[in-house]
C-alpha cells in the first residue's frame, strides 16, 4: 500500500486559495482610493489576516476534523456565550453590536465563527441520529427536526438581535443543506416550506396592511430593516446605483487597478465584487465567477468521494454556506438580490470572515486527506 502523508495538502483547494489571496489584496488595494481617510491600509491588514489564516488552516489540518467534531458541543456553547456577551459589551458599529473590539488592533465578529460551529454540531447530531437508529420512524425524524431547530434557533435569535439578518439566513441555509442529505423523508421539507410560506404571508400581510401593529409587535428598527430589504428592486439607493454604474461602465477589460470611477460605501467588504468588476471588466468578472464555480465543484467532489456519512454532512454544510454567500454577495452587487451585508468569501476584507473560512479550508484539507487514505487502503 502506498504511504500517504497524513498532512498532504490538497492542491485543488490550495491553488484557488492562493489566487483568491492575490485577487483579494489587489482589489482591496484598489478600493482604498475611494474609502474614507479614516479607513486606511486595509490591504496590509488583509495580508496579515491571510498569513494568519494559512497558519490556522494548516493547524486545523494537523489536529484533524475528528478533533473538532469531538469538541463540537464545547465550540457551540462558546459561540452562543459570545453572542450573548455581544448584546451587553459589544462595540456598536453602524448601529449594530456584531463585534468585540481588541483595542485599536482588531475587531472580532463571533457570528462568523458560529457558522463553522453550527456545521460541526449539526453534523454530529445528524450522524448520531443515523447511527443510533437502524430504521427511523416519523416520530424519530420529528425529534431530530426539533433538536436541529432548537440548535439553529438559539444563535439565530441572538444574531438577529445584534442586528445581523444576513448571517441568520446563512445559518438557515447551512441547516437546510445538511438536512437534505440527512436521510429524513422529503415530506418534511414540503411541510417546512408550507409553514414558511404561511408564516411569511402573515408576516408580510402585517407589514403591508397593518404597519402600526407590525411596529408594535416587532419595533421600528425591524420595520425599517424589512423596508430596506423589500425596496431593493427600485434600485434608487446611492450604494447600489453607484455600484451598478461602476460595473456597467467598465466594459470588457475594466478601468484598471486604482481606477474605480465612482464612490460607494462598504466598497472593500459588501461591495468588493463591484470594485473588482469595475477594475477588470466583464472578462475579469466572468473569470472570477468561473474560479468560484471550480472551487465549489472541488468541495463537492471531496464530499462525493468520502465514505463516512458525518464527513458528507460537513461538506453539505460547507457548500450550502459558501454557495449561498457567493450568490447573495454577487447578486446584491448587480441588483438581482436584496442588499443584506453579505461578504464574498475569501475576497472581501474582514479578519473574522477570512479566518472562519480558512478554518473551513483546514477542514477541507483534513477531509481530503481522509478520503485519499481511504481509497488508497482499498487498493
FIRO-467569 format. One line per 5 residues: their letters; for each residue z, y, x of C-alpha. Coordinates in steps of 0.2 Angstrom, whole numbers, plus 2048, in hexadecimal, padded with zeros to 3 digits. Layout:
residues N
A) Z,Y,X ~ ...
//
This chain:
residues 379
XXXXX) 800,800,800 ~ 7FB,811,806 ~ 80A,81C,80C ~ 80A,82C,802 ~ 815,83A,807
XXXXX) 823,83E,7FA ~ 81F,851,7FC ~ 80C,851,7FC ~ 806,861,7F5 ~ 7F9,860,7E7
XXXXX) 7EA,86B,7ED ~ 7E3,86C,7DC ~ 7F3,877,7D7 ~ 7F6,87F,7E8 ~ 7E4,886,7EB
XXXXX) 7E4,88F,7DA ~ 7F5,896,7DD ~ 7EF,89D,7EE ~ 7E0,8A5,7E5 ~ 7EC,8AC,7D7
XXXXX) 7F6,8B3,7E5 ~ 7E8,8BD,7EC ~ 7E2,8C3,7DB ~ 7F3,8C8,7D6 ~ 7F6,8D2,7E5
XXXXX) 7E5,8DB,7E6 ~ 7E6,8DF,7D3 ~ 7F8,8E5,7D4 ~ 7F3,8F0,7E3 ~ 7E5,8F7,7D9
XXXXX) 7F0,8FA,7CA ~ 7FC,905,7D5 ~ 7EF,913,7D4 ~ 7F2,916,7C2 ~ 805,912,7C1
XXXXX) 812,91F,7C0 ~ 819,925,7D1 ~ 82A,91D,7CD ~ 822,90C,7CD ~ 81C,90A,7DF
XXXXX) 818,8FC,7EB ~ 818,8EF,7DE ~ 80B,8E5,7E7 ~ 817,8E3,7F6 ~ 824,8DD,7EA
XXXXX) 818,8D1,7E3 ~ 814,8CA,7F4 ~ 827,8C7,7F7 ~ 829,8BE,7E6 ~ 81A,8B3,7EB
XXXXX) 821,8AF,7FB ~ 832,8AA,7F3 ~ 828,8A1,7E5 ~ 81F,896,7F1 ~ 830,892,7F9
XXXXX) 837,88E,7E8 ~ 828,883,7E3 ~ 82A,879,7F3 ~ 83D,877,7F0 ~ 83A,871,7DE
XXXXX) 82D,864,7E5 ~ 83A,85F,7F2 ~ 849,85C,7E5 ~ 83D,854,7D9 ~ 83A,856,7C6
XXXXX) 847,848,7C2 ~ 855,853,7CA ~ 850,861,7BE ~ 850,855,7AF ~ 861,84E,7B4
XXXXX) 869,860,7B3 ~ 85E,866,7A4 ~ 86D,869,799 ~ 876,873,7A6 ~ 866,87D,7A9
XXXXX) 864,880,796 ~ 876,885,794 ~ 875,891,7A3 ~ 865,899,79B ~ 86E,89B,78A
XXXXX) 87D,8A3,792 ~ 872,8AF,79C ~ 869,8B4,78C ~ 87A,8B8,783 ~ 880,8C2,792
XXXXX) 870,8CC,791 ~ 875,8D3,780 ~ 885,8DA,788 ~ 881,8DF,79A ~ 86E,8DF,79B
XXXXX) 866,8EE,7A2 ~ 85C,8F7,794 ~ 84A,8FA,799 ~ 83D,901,78C ~ 84A,8FE,77E
XXXXX) 84C,8EC,783 ~ 85A,8E2,78B ~ 850,8D4,793 ~ 856,8D7,7A5 ~ 865,8D6,7B1
XXXXX) 863,8E3,7BF ~ 868,8DE,7D1 ~ 86B,8F0,7D8 ~ 85B,8F8,7DD ~ 854,8E7,7E3
XXXXX) 84E,8DE,7D4 ~ 84F,8DA,7C2 ~ 851,8C8,7BB ~ 84A,8C3,7AA ~ 854,8B3,7A4
XXXXX) 848,8B0,796 ~ 83A,8AC,7A2 ~ 844,89E,7AA ~ 84A,898,798 ~ 838,893,795
XXXXX) 839,886,7A4 ~ 84B,881,79E ~ 844,87E,78D ~ 836,873,793 ~ 842,868,79D
XXXXX) 84F,866,78F ~ 842,862,782 ~ 83A,855,78D ~ 84B,84D,78F ~ 84F,84D,77D
XXXXX) 83E,846,777 ~ 83E,839,785 ~ 850,833,780 ~ 84B,833,76E ~ 83B,827,772
XXXXX) 845,81C,77E ~ 854,81A,772 ~ 84B,815,763 ~ 83E,807,763 ~ 837,80A,752
XXXXX) 83A,81C,74B ~ 83C,820,739 ~ 83A,831,730 ~ 84C,833,730 ~ 84D,831,743
XXXXX) 83E,83D,745 ~ 847,84A,73A ~ 856,84A,745 ~ 84B,84C,754 ~ 843,85B,74C
XXXXX) 854,863,747 ~ 85A,860,759 ~ 84B,868,760 ~ 84B,876,754 ~ 85D,87A,758
XXXXX) 85A,87A,76B ~ 84B,885,769 ~ 853,891,75C ~ 862,896,767 ~ 858,89E,775
XXXXX) 84B,8A4,769 ~ 858,8AE,75F ~ 860,8B5,76F ~ 84F,8BA,776 ~ 84A,8C2,766
XXXXX) 859,8CD,766 ~ 855,8D4,777 ~ 848,8D7,76F ~ 83A,8CD,777 ~ 82E,8C5,769
XXXXX) 821,8BF,775 ~ 82C,8B3,77F ~ 833,8AC,76E ~ 821,8A7,769 ~ 81F,89F,77A
XXXXX) 82F,894,777 ~ 827,88F,766 ~ 817,88A,76F ~ 820,880,77C ~ 82A,876,76E
XXXXX) 81A,873,763 ~ 810,86D,772 ~ 81D,861,777 ~ 820,85A,766 ~ 80D,857,764
XXXXX) 80E,849,771 ~ 820,844,76C ~ 819,836,761 ~ 821,83C,751 ~ 816,83B,741
XXXXX) 809,849,73F ~ 80F,84C,72D ~ 81E,855,734 ~ 812,862,73C ~ 80A,865,72A
XXXXX) 81B,868,724 ~ 820,874,732 ~ 80F,87E,72F ~ 813,87E,71C ~ 824,885,71F
XXXXX) 81E,892,72B ~ 810,898,71F ~ 81C,899,711 ~ 829,8A2,71B ~ 81C,8AD,723
XXXXX) 815,8B2,712 ~ 826,8B7,70C ~ 82A,8C0,71C ~ 819,8CA,71B ~ 81B,8CD,708
XXXXX) 82C,8D6,70B ~ 824,8E0,719 ~ 815,8E6,70F ~ 81C,8E7,6FE ~ 82F,8E9,700
XXXXX) 830,8F3,710 ~ 841,8FA,70C ~ 849,8E9,709 ~ 840,8E3,719 ~ 849,8F1,723
XXXXX) 85A,8ED,71A ~ 858,8DB,71F ~ 851,8DC,730 ~ 854,8EE,736 ~ 848,8FC,73B
XXXXX) 845,8F6,74C ~ 83E,8E6,747 ~ 833,8EE,739 ~ 82B,8F9,747 ~ 828,8E9,752
XXXXX) 81F,8E0,744 ~ 816,8F0,740 ~ 810,8F1,752 ~ 80A,8DF,752 ~ 800,8E0,741
XXXXX) 7F8,8F1,746 ~ 7EF,8EA,756 ~ 7DF,8E8,74D ~ 7DD,8FB,74B ~ 7DB,8FC,75D
XXXXX) 7E0,90E,75D ~ 7EF,90D,769 ~ 7ED,916,77A ~ 7F2,906,784 ~ 7E5,8FB,77C
XXXXX) 7D8,908,77A ~ 7D9,90D,78C ~ 7D9,8FB,792 ~ 7CA,8F7,788 ~ 7C1,906,78F
XXXXX) 7C5,901,7A1 ~ 7BE,8EF,79D ~ 7AF,8F5,793 ~ 7A9,901,7A0 ~ 7AB,8F5,7AF
XXXXX) 79A,8ED,7AD ~ 795,8DD,7B6 ~ 79E,8E0,7C7 ~ 7AB,8ED,7C2 ~ 7B1,8FD,7CB
XXXXX) 7B9,8F5,7DA ~ 7CA,8F5,7E1 ~ 7D5,905,7DE ~ 7C8,90B,7D2 ~ 7CF,909,7C0
XXXXX) 7C8,917,7B6 ~ 7D5,91A,7AA ~ 7E8,919,7A8 ~ 7F2,90D,79C ~ 804,908,79C
XXXXX) 80A,8F7,7A3 ~ 7FA,8F5,7AD ~ 802,8EA,7BA ~ 80B,8DE,7AE ~ 805,8DC,79C
XXXXX) 7F4,8E4,79F ~ 7F0,8DD,7B0 ~ 7E0,8D4,7AA ~ 7D9,8E5,7A5 ~ 7DC,8EC,7B6
XXXXX) 7D3,8DC,7BE ~ 7C5,8DD,7B2 ~ 7C2,8F0,7B5 ~ 7C2,8ED,7C8 ~ 7B7,8DD,7C8
XXXXX) 7AD,8DE,7B8 ~ 7A7,8D0,7AD ~ 7A3,8C5,7BB ~ 7B4,8C6,7C2 ~ 7BC,8C4,7B1
XXXXX) 7B2,8B4,7AD ~ 7B6,8AD,7BF ~ 7C9,8B0,7BC ~ 7C8,8A8,7AB ~ 7BE,899,7B2
XXXXX) 7CC,897,7BF ~ 7DA,897,7B2 ~ 7D0,88A,7A8 ~ 7CE,87F,7B8 ~ 7E1,881,7BC
XXXXX) 7E6,87C,7AA ~ 7DA,86C,7AA ~ 7E3,867,7BB ~ 7F4,868,7B2 ~ 7EE,85E,7A4
XXXXX) 7E6,851,7B0 ~ 7F7,84F,7B8 ~ 7FE,84B,7A7 ~ 7F1,83F,7A2 ~ 7F3,835,7B2
XXXXX) 806,834,7B0 ~ 80D,823,7A9 ~ 81E,82A,7A6 ~ 820,832,794 ~ 82D,83F,799
XXXXX) 821,846,7A6 ~ 814,847,799 ~ 820,851,78E ~ 823,85D,79C ~ 810,85F,79F
XXXXX) 80E,863,78D ~ 81B,870,78D ~ 814,878,79D ~ 802,878,796 ~ 807,87F,785
XXXXX) 811,88D,78E ~ 803,892,79A ~ 7F4,890,78F ~ 7FD,89B,781 ~ 801,8A8,78E
XXXXX) 7F0,8A9,795 ~ 7E7,8AA,784 ~ 7F4,8B7,77E ~ 7F4,8C2,78D ~ 7E1,8C2,78F
XXXXX) 7DE,8C3,77C ~ 7EA,8D3,77A ~ 7E1,8DB,789 ~ 7D0,8DA,780 ~ 7D6,8DE,76F
XXXXX) 7D5,8CD,767 ~ 7E8,8CA,766 ~ 7F7,8D4,762 ~ 800,8DD,771 ~ 810,8D2,774
XXXXX) 814,8D7,786 ~ 80F,8C6,78D ~ 80A,8C5,79F ~ 7FC,8BB,7A7 ~ 804,8AD,7B1
XXXXX) 803,8AE,7C4 ~ 7F9,8BE,7C3 ~ 804,8CC,7BA ~ 812,8D4,7C4 ~ 824,8CE,7C1
XXXXX) 831,8C5,7CC ~ 839,8BA,7BE ~ 828,8B6,7B6 ~ 820,8B1,7C7 ~ 82F,8A7,7CD
XXXXX) 830,89D,7BC ~ 81E,898,7BE ~ 820,893,7D0 ~ 82E,888,7CA ~ 821,881,7BE
XXXXX) 816,87F,7CD ~ 823,875,7D7 ~ 825,86A,7C7 ~ 813,867,7C7 ~ 813,862,7DA
XXXXX) 821,856,7D7 ~ 818,84E,7C7 ~ 808,84D,7D1 ~ 811,844,7DF ~ 819,837,7D3
XXXXX) 808,834,7CB ~ 800,831,7DC ~ 80D,825,7E1 ~ 80C,81C,7D1 ~ 7FA,819,7D2
XXXX) 7FA,814,7E4 ~ 808,807,7E1 ~ 7FC,7FF,7D5 ~ 7EF,7FC,7E2
//
